[in-house]
Amino acid sequence: MPSTDTIRAGDLNHRLVIQNLVETSDTFSAAATESWVTLSTVWADIKPMSGNEIMRAQQAESRVDTRIRIRYLAGLKARARGSESVENGTVYYDFISILPNRQRGYIDILALQRNA
C-alpha cells in the first residue's frame, strides 16, 4: 500500500466480496438469526502488515494482520467480512476496524485473515 494518502487504480488488484452480518428475526418464533449478506464486490488493495504495523495496530485493536484499502463504499458496517477467491480456495478477512476517509474517497480496513 502506498504511503501517500491517495488511491491508485493499479493498486486495486484484488477482487473482494464484502458482506455485512445482518440479524433478522423470525416473525413466528421471534428467534433472532444472523446471516451474511453481500453488500458489494469491489476492487481492493490487500497487503499483509509488517511486524511493526501489526504491533502498532494491536495496541489499539484486537488481532490484525492485513490492511485492505477500497474506494469509499456506503453501507459498510462494523460487523463485516470480506472474501477473496484464490488458487487454493477462498480466503476470508474478518474486519476488525473500518477507517473511512471520505475526503480522499477510500476506506482503510484492518482485518484478520483466515482460511475457509
Short mmCIF file of the C-alpha atoms (twelve columns), coordinates in Angstrom:
data_MODEL
# 
_entry.id   MODEL 
# 
loop_
_atom_site.group_PDB 
_atom_site.id 
_atom_site.type_symbol 
_atom_site.label_atom_id 
_atom_site.label_alt_id 
_atom_site.label_comp_id 
_atom_site.label_asym_id 
_atom_site.label_seq_id 
_atom_site.Cartn_x 
_atom_site.Cartn_y 
_atom_site.Cartn_z 
_atom_site.pdbx_PDB_model_num 
ATOM 1   C CA . MET A 1   0.000   0.000   0.000   1 
ATOM 2   C CA . PRO A 2   1.460   3.379   -0.890  1 
ATOM 3   C CA . SER A 3   2.489   5.602   1.974   1 
ATOM 4   C CA . THR A 4   0.644   8.556   0.478   1 
ATOM 5   C CA . ASP A 5   -2.987  9.357   1.147   1 
ATOM 6   C CA . THR A 6   -4.069  8.532   -2.385  1 
ATOM 7   C CA . ILE A 7   -5.543  5.512   -4.034  1 
ATOM 8   C CA . ARG A 8   -4.391  4.472   -7.491  1 
ATOM 9   C CA . ALA A 9   -6.415  2.222   -9.772  1 
ATOM 10  C CA . GLY A 10  -3.372  -0.002  -10.364 1 
ATOM 11  C CA . ASP A 11  -3.155  -0.782  -6.648  1 
ATOM 12  C CA . LEU A 12  -6.695  -2.165  -6.625  1 
ATOM 13  C CA . ASN A 13  -5.793  -5.606  -7.960  1 
ATOM 14  C CA . HIS A 14  -7.793  -7.975  -5.735  1 
ATOM 15  C CA . ARG A 15  -11.479 -8.783  -6.219  1 
ATOM 16  C CA . LEU A 16  -13.119 -8.683  -2.776  1 
ATOM 17  C CA . VAL A 17  -16.677 -9.682  -1.878  1 
ATOM 18  C CA . ILE A 18  -17.826 -7.606  1.086   1 
ATOM 19  C CA . GLN A 19  -20.546 -8.941  3.357   1 
ATOM 20  C CA . ASN A 20  -22.350 -7.399  6.320   1 
ATOM 21  C CA . LEU A 21  -23.570 -9.527  9.218   1 
ATOM 22  C CA . VAL A 22  -27.307 -8.951  9.424   1 
ATOM 23  C CA . GLU A 23  -29.601 -10.005 12.243  1 
ATOM 24  C CA . THR A 24  -33.153 -10.960 11.328  1 
ATOM 25  C CA . SER A 25  -35.971 -12.217 13.481  1 
ATOM 26  C CA . ASP A 26  -38.462 -14.906 12.644  1 
ATOM 27  C CA . THR A 27  -41.984 -13.464 12.815  1 
ATOM 28  C CA . PHE A 28  -43.413 -16.729 14.137  1 
ATOM 29  C CA . SER A 29  -40.900 -17.694 16.803  1 
ATOM 30  C CA . ALA A 30  -39.311 -14.253 17.418  1 
ATOM 31  C CA . ALA A 31  -35.939 -16.001 17.328  1 
ATOM 32  C CA . ALA A 32  -33.092 -13.883 16.013  1 
ATOM 33  C CA . THR A 33  -30.755 -15.322 13.412  1 
ATOM 34  C CA . GLU A 34  -27.600 -13.888 11.919  1 
ATOM 35  C CA . SER A 35  -26.603 -14.278 8.290   1 
ATOM 36  C CA . TRP A 36  -24.006 -12.852 5.918   1 
ATOM 37  C CA . VAL A 37  -25.475 -10.610 3.214   1 
ATOM 38  C CA . THR A 38  -23.361 -9.460  0.269   1 
ATOM 39  C CA . LEU A 39  -23.065 -5.677  0.165   1 
ATOM 40  C CA . SER A 40  -20.834 -5.369  -2.885  1 
ATOM 41  C CA . THR A 41  -17.975 -6.847  -4.878  1 
ATOM 42  C CA . VAL A 42  -15.151 -4.321  -5.144  1 
ATOM 43  C CA . TRP A 43  -11.554 -3.971  -6.278  1 
ATOM 44  C CA . ALA A 44  -9.204  -3.752  -3.307  1 
ATOM 45  C CA . ASP A 45  -5.573  -3.296  -2.347  1 
ATOM 46  C CA . ILE A 46  -4.843  -6.127  0.114   1 
ATOM 47  C CA . LYS A 47  -1.483  -6.176  1.872   1 
ATOM 48  C CA . PRO A 48  -0.115  -8.191  4.764   1 
ATOM 49  C CA . MET A 49  1.032   -5.888  7.538   1 
ATOM 50  C CA . SER A 50  4.660   -5.712  8.647   1 
ATOM 51  C CA . GLY A 51  5.654   -6.699  12.167  1 
ATOM 52  C CA . ASN A 52  5.862   -3.065  13.310  1 
ATOM 53  C CA . GLU A 53  2.481   -2.220  11.768  1 
ATOM 54  C CA . ILE A 54  0.892   -5.212  13.487  1 
ATOM 55  C CA . MET A 55  2.329   -4.206  16.867  1 
ATOM 56  C CA . ARG A 56  1.051   -0.620  16.498  1 
ATOM 57  C CA . ALA A 57  -2.376  -1.714  15.264  1 
ATOM 58  C CA . GLN A 58  -2.795  -4.260  18.040  1 
ATOM 59  C CA . GLN A 59  -2.158  -1.640  20.707  1 
ATOM 60  C CA . ALA A 60  -5.486  -0.064  19.755  1 
ATOM 61  C CA . GLU A 61  -7.314  -3.058  18.266  1 
ATOM 62  C CA . SER A 62  -7.515  -6.798  18.723  1 
ATOM 63  C CA . ARG A 63  -5.541  -9.139  16.455  1 
ATOM 64  C CA . VAL A 64  -4.941  -7.811  12.953  1 
ATOM 65  C CA . ASP A 65  -2.569  -8.944  10.211  1 
ATOM 66  C CA . THR A 66  -3.921  -7.435  6.987   1 
ATOM 67  C CA . ARG A 67  -4.587  -3.930  5.692   1 
ATOM 68  C CA . ILE A 68  -7.238  -3.524  2.991   1 
ATOM 69  C CA . ARG A 69  -7.945  -0.325  1.051   1 
ATOM 70  C CA . ILE A 70  -11.075 0.113   -1.081  1 
ATOM 71  C CA . ARG A 71  -12.839 3.027   -2.694  1 
ATOM 72  C CA . TYR A 72  -15.427 4.602   -0.416  1 
ATOM 73  C CA . LEU A 73  -18.455 2.336   -0.028  1 
ATOM 74  C CA . ALA A 74  -21.682 3.435   1.661   1 
ATOM 75  C CA . GLY A 75  -23.387 0.848   3.845   1 
ATOM 76  C CA . LEU A 76  -20.278 -0.892  5.158   1 
ATOM 77  C CA . LYS A 77  -20.998 -1.891  8.759   1 
ATOM 78  C CA . ALA A 78  -18.726 -2.587  11.700  1 
ATOM 79  C CA . ARG A 79  -19.680 -6.286  11.671  1 
ATOM 80  C CA . ALA A 80  -18.466 -7.189  8.213   1 
ATOM 81  C CA . ARG A 81  -16.098 -9.506  6.413   1 
ATOM 82  C CA . GLY A 82  -14.503 -9.873  3.031   1 
ATOM 83  C CA . SER A 83  -13.688 -12.890 0.938   1 
ATOM 84  C CA . GLU A 84  -11.355 -13.386 -1.975  1 
ATOM 85  C CA . SER A 85  -11.130 -16.346 -4.327  1 
ATOM 86  C CA . VAL A 86  -7.550  -17.577 -4.624  1 
ATOM 87  C CA . GLU A 87  -5.917  -20.519 -6.373  1 
ATOM 88  C CA . ASN A 88  -6.378  -22.886 -3.419  1 
ATOM 89  C CA . GLY A 89  -9.917  -21.837 -2.424  1 
ATOM 90  C CA . THR A 90  -11.272 -18.850 -0.552  1 
ATOM 91  C CA . VAL A 91  -9.577  -16.533 1.935   1 
ATOM 92  C CA . TYR A 92  -11.743 -14.690 4.452   1 
ATOM 93  C CA . TYR A 93  -10.915 -11.425 6.181   1 
ATOM 94  C CA . ASP A 94  -12.674 -10.591 9.439   1 
ATOM 95  C CA . PHE A 95  -12.913 -6.806  9.555   1 
ATOM 96  C CA . ILE A 96  -11.627 -5.518  12.893  1 
ATOM 97  C CA . SER A 97  -11.576 -1.770  12.236  1 
ATOM 98  C CA . ILE A 98  -13.067 0.335   9.430   1 
ATOM 99  C CA . LEU A 99  -11.358 3.699   8.871   1 
ATOM 100 C CA . PRO A 100 -13.171 5.800   6.240   1 
ATOM 101 C CA . ASN A 101 -11.574 8.833   4.611   1 
ATOM 102 C CA . ARG A 102 -14.443 10.446  2.714   1 
ATOM 103 C CA . GLN A 103 -12.367 13.435  1.628   1 
ATOM 104 C CA . ARG A 104 -9.890  11.168  -0.158  1 
ATOM 105 C CA . GLY A 105 -12.589 8.724   -1.292  1 
ATOM 106 C CA . TYR A 106 -11.344 5.497   0.288   1 
ATOM 107 C CA . ILE A 107 -11.698 3.241   3.306   1 
ATOM 108 C CA . ASP A 108 -8.827  1.511   5.099   1 
ATOM 109 C CA . ILE A 109 -9.792  -1.724  6.818   1 
ATOM 110 C CA . LEU A 110 -7.719  -3.530  9.440   1 
ATOM 111 C CA . ALA A 111 -8.521  -7.227  9.244   1 
ATOM 112 C CA . LEU A 112 -7.592  -10.685 10.422  1 
ATOM 113 C CA . GLN A 113 -7.051  -13.171 7.600   1 
ATOM 114 C CA . ARG A 114 -8.369  -16.698 7.946   1 
ATOM 115 C CA . ASN A 115 -8.690  -19.574 5.524   1 
ATOM 116 C CA . ALA A 116 -12.076 -21.202 4.891   1 
# 
